[in-house]
């Protein structure tokens, strides 16, 4: 059994930074993304983790969709915005 594995929704729930920005802009006021790499040195524009090892080893599967996770983050941020 592996001790470490990626756990994610895989390619079915992958969102690019641009898609996430559009999702956000549809719900709140739009906010432009910086196009200067120097101002965003740690941003990964597209990352998809392969969770097959976790699925096959431990029977793990994601229970929430990316949209559910984003909504949970928004609710938490709204409650804890002070």
KOLTI-483537 format. One line per 2 residues: number of its first residue (from 1); their letters; for each residue x, y, z of N, C-alpha, C. Coordinates in nm, 4 decimals. Each point is the difference from the previous one (the first is absolute). Layout:
BEGIN
NUM) a) X,Y,Z,X,Y,Z,X,Y,Z | ... .
! end
This chain:
BEGIN
1) xx) 0.0841,-0.1186,0.0000,-0.0841,0.1186,0.0000,0.0885,0.1248,0.0000 | -0.0298,0.0953,-0.0849,0.0761,0.1249,0.0004,-0.0349,0.0833,0.1232 .
3) xx) 0.0964,0.0767,0.0470,-0.0238,0.0887,0.1134,-0.0438,0.1382,-0.0455 | 0.0267,0.0310,-0.1266,-0.0287,0.1327,-0.0519,-0.0567,-0.0120,-0.1411 .
5) xx) -0.1044,0.0772,-0.0282,-0.0589,0.0002,-0.1347,-0.0715,0.1325,-0.0218 | -0.0126,0.0394,-0.1257,-0.0794,0.1173,-0.0341,-0.1468,-0.0341,0.0181 .
7) xx) -0.0749,0.0922,0.0549,-0.1446,-0.0162,0.0063,-0.0612,0.1260,-0.0595 | -0.0807,-0.0200,-0.1001,-0.0620,0.1122,-0.0693,-0.1184,-0.0537,-0.0788 .
9) xx) -0.0700,0.0904,-0.0620,-0.1107,-0.0407,-0.0846,0.0449,-0.0429,-0.1382 | 0.1301,0.0112,-0.0280,0.0525,-0.0391,-0.1300,-0.0438,0.0942,-0.1110 .
11) xx) 0.0154,-0.0439,-0.1220,-0.0262,0.0868,-0.1144,-0.1462,0.0427,-0.0110 | -0.0912,-0.0791,0.0543,-0.1421,0.0353,-0.0091,-0.0317,0.1278,0.0795 .
13) xx) 0.0781,0.0290,0.1024,-0.0261,0.1201,0.0800,0.1093,0.1048,-0.0138 | 0.0838,-0.0138,-0.0991,0.1092,0.0954,-0.0196,-0.0539,0.1361,-0.0426 .
15) xx) 0.0534,0.1042,0.0586,-0.0352,0.1381,-0.0322,0.1283,0.0765,-0.0227 | 0.0061,0.0737,-0.1064,0.1153,0.0869,-0.0221,-0.0206,0.1270,0.0819 .
17) xx) 0.1046,0.0772,0.0156,-0.0105,0.1274,0.0706,-0.0997,0.0911,-0.0722 | -0.0012,-0.0063,-0.1322,-0.0943,0.0808,-0.0768,-0.1441,-0.0439,0.0250 .
19) xx) -0.0247,-0.1297,0.0016,-0.1349,-0.0501,0.0285,-0.0442,0.0394,0.1410 | 0.0897,-0.0110,0.0949,-0.0314,0.0389,0.1370,-0.0305,0.1493,0.0075 .
21) xx) 0.0749,0.0799,-0.0727,-0.0246,0.1443,-0.0023,-0.1359,0.0319,-0.0599 | -0.0381,-0.0718,-0.1059,-0.1328,0.0214,-0.0601,-0.1102,-0.0423,0.0967 .
23) xx) 0.0183,-0.1106,0.0677,-0.0982,-0.0468,0.0987,-0.0189,0.1063,0.1081 | 0.1103,0.0532,0.0462,-0.0035,0.1038,0.1027,-0.0680,0.1258,-0.0519 .
25) xx) 0.0341,0.0423,-0.1216,-0.0553,0.1229,-0.0572,-0.1508,-0.0096,-0.0231 | -0.0509,-0.1192,-0.0277,-0.1442,-0.0180,-0.0188,-0.0766,0.0213,0.1295 .
27) xx) 0.0652,-0.0197,0.1126,-0.0666,0.0102,0.1293,0.0263,0.1313,0.0722 | 0.1142,0.0598,-0.0269,0.0378,0.1258,0.0631,0.0546,0.0923,-0.1070 .
29) xx) 0.0504,0.1129,0.0414,0.0551,0.0925,-0.0995,0.1275,-0.0582,-0.0605 | 0.0173,0.0194,-0.1296,0.1208,-0.0527,-0.0659,0.1261,0.0637,0.0564 .
31) xx) 0.1040,-0.0745,0.0006,0.1300,0.0460,0.0478,0.1041,-0.0451,-0.1014 | 0.0709,0.0945,-0.0618,0.0961,-0.0407,-0.1037,0.1172,-0.0778,0.0580 .
33) xx) 0.0454,-0.0979,-0.0750,0.1190,-0.0754,0.0379,0.1225,0.0728,-0.0507 | 0.1042,-0.0063,0.0754,0.1262,0.0585,-0.0444,0.0591,-0.0859,-0.1103 .
35) xx) 0.0457,0.0635,-0.1045,0.0625,-0.0723,-0.1102,0.1520,0.0004,0.0125 | 0.0523,0.0623,0.1044,0.1437,0.0095,0.0187,0.0482,-0.1155,0.0872 .
37) xx) 0.0794,-0.0910,-0.0557,0.0470,-0.1144,0.0790,0.0734,0.0405,0.1273 | 0.0683,0.1124,-0.0020,0.0749,0.0426,0.1183,-0.0920,0.0306,0.1172 .
39) xx) -0.1237,0.0406,-0.0285,-0.0911,0.0332,0.1089,-0.0747,-0.1227,0.0525 | 0.0120,-0.1128,-0.0692,-0.0674,-0.1226,0.0422,0.0956,-0.1183,-0.0165 .
41) xx) 0.1117,-0.0001,0.0716,0.1022,-0.1019,-0.0233,-0.0408,-0.1425,0.0386 | -0.1004,-0.0157,0.0852,-0.0353,-0.1348,0.0473,-0.1271,-0.0557,-0.0620 .
43) xx) -0.0590,0.0687,-0.0949,-0.1238,-0.0456,-0.0604,0.0286,-0.1089,-0.1031 | -0.0700,-0.1087,0.0141,0.0048,-0.1073,-0.0993,-0.1280,0.0118,-0.0815 .
45) xx) 0.0074,0.0346,-0.1281,-0.1218,0.0233,-0.0768,-0.0857,-0.1242,-0.0204 | 0.0591,-0.1178,0.0055,-0.0789,-0.1211,-0.0217,0.0677,-0.1162,0.0711 .
47) xx) -0.0652,-0.0562,0.0993,0.0538,-0.1145,0.0726,-0.1118,-0.1020,0.0157 | 0.0271,-0.1220,-0.0409,-0.0961,-0.1082,0.0175,0.0739,-0.1144,0.0680 .
49) xx) -0.0482,-0.0381,0.1157,0.0621,-0.1102,0.0724,-0.0676,-0.1311,-0.0391 | 0.0796,-0.1048,-0.0090,-0.0508,-0.1331,-0.0334,-0.0207,-0.0773,0.1298 .
51) xx) -0.1229,-0.0285,0.0315,-0.0308,-0.0674,0.1261,-0.0193,-0.1505,-0.0164 | 0.0432,-0.0563,-0.1111,-0.0183,-0.1438,-0.0241,0.0648,-0.0871,0.1072 .
53) xx) 0.1172,0.0408,0.0497,0.0669,-0.0797,0.1030,-0.0846,-0.0051,0.1270 | -0.0555,0.1133,0.0412,-0.0863,0.0023,0.1181,-0.1274,-0.0803,-0.0237 .
55) xx) -0.0532,0.0086,-0.1202,-0.1223,-0.0750,-0.0336,0.0241,-0.1502,0.0033 | 0.1084,-0.0425,-0.0643,0.0242,-0.1444,-0.0082,0.0534,-0.0589,0.1298 .
57) xx) 0.0750,0.0777,0.0775,0.0588,-0.0519,0.1238,-0.0956,0.0041,0.1180 | -0.0744,0.1076,0.0118,-0.0822,0.0203,0.1187,-0.1496,0.0041,-0.0288 .
59) xx) -0.0376,-0.0075,-0.1286,-0.1409,0.0102,-0.0352,-0.0542,0.1413,0.0169 | 0.0905,0.0990,-0.0008,-0.0391,0.1391,0.0195,-0.0650,0.0562,-0.1258 .
61) xx) -0.1065,0.0741,0.0164,-0.0599,0.0747,-0.1101,-0.0464,0.1350,0.0531 | 0.0048,0.1033,-0.0834,-0.0465,0.1307,0.0460,-0.1515,-0.0010,0.0192 .
63) xx) -0.0456,0.0650,0.1050,-0.1434,0.0058,0.0270,-0.0627,0.1309,-0.0458 | 0.0783,0.1057,-0.0045,-0.0521,0.1317,-0.0360,0.0547,0.0441,-0.1350 .
65) xx) -0.0811,0.0705,-0.0744,0.0447,0.0547,-0.1277,0.0834,0.1256,0.0246 | 0.0682,0.0460,-0.1020,0.0783,0.1227,0.0115,-0.0908,0.1176,0.0369 .
67) xx) -0.1189,0.0042,-0.0550,-0.0929,0.1094,0.0309,-0.0393,-0.0042,0.1472 | -0.0286,-0.1177,0.0536,-0.0314,-0.0114,0.1436,0.1164,0.0499,0.0848 .
69) xx) 0.1220,-0.0360,-0.0380,0.1170,0.0456,0.0754,0.0152,0.1510,-0.0070 | -0.0210,0.0576,-0.1174,0.0108,0.1451,-0.0137,-0.1055,0.0705,0.0844 .
71) xx) -0.1210,-0.0528,0.0001,-0.1063,0.0599,0.0809,0.0343,-0.0086,0.1483 | 0.0551,-0.1127,0.0446,0.0415,-0.0114,0.1397,0.1074,0.1034,0.0346 .
73) xx) 0.0939,0.0229,-0.0913,0.1047,0.1000,0.0232,-0.0617,0.1388,0.0111 | -0.0943,0.0309,-0.0878,-0.0667,0.1308,0.0024,-0.0763,0.0176,0.1309 .
75) xx) -0.0738,-0.1013,0.0420,-0.0745,0.0095,0.1260,0.0935,0.0222,0.1180 | 0.1096,-0.0746,0.0025,0.0977,0.0168,0.1074,0.0583,0.1419,-0.0021 .
77) xx) 0.0348,0.0486,-0.1191,0.0572,0.1342,-0.0114,-0.1001,0.1058,0.0457 | -0.1250,-0.0165,-0.0365,-0.1022,0.0968,0.0421,-0.0184,0.0027,0.1507 .
79) xx) 0.0010,-0.1160,0.0609,-0.0159,-0.0089,0.1457,0.1222,0.0545,0.0740 | 0.1174,-0.0215,-0.0564,0.1253,0.0364,0.0679,0.0716,0.1175,-0.0645 .
81) xx) -0.0745,0.0927,-0.0565,0.0612,0.1107,-0.0749,0.0523,0.1118,0.0883 | -0.0142,-0.0094,0.1280,0.0444,0.1092,0.0879,0.1421,-0.0115,0.0286 .
! end
